[in-house]
């Protein structure tokens, strides 16, 4: 098991990518259902809309890489108010691999990448 800095095995995957047996618990972390993907094709275990960025933050960011640092800062503040959903996510992570599913085309600048970074900082005691 390839665990990251959190001690958990957290993977990231685009919604348009095929599910795999090795994904473990598949959790959609977007507020909006991914375009062009059926519920059956996505093969989700959970959908945590509460962990998605607010509509205002999502629109402000617009997946502009130049706004990435500001997006993460604002998103982390939003996540601080989602302790129940964060605790649930961590509980699933302690049970085995979790894969955070997202709909964005940009694989480096999206809320799932930021959420994973948030979890790493939280578990390292840096938040």
ABEGO torsion letter per residue (X at the ends): XBBBAAGBBBBBBBAABBBBAAAEBBBBABABBBBGBBAAAAGBABBBAAABBBAAAAAAAGGBAAAAAAAAAAAAAAAAAAAAAAAAAAAAAAAEBBBBBBABABAABBAAAAAAAAAAAAAAGAX
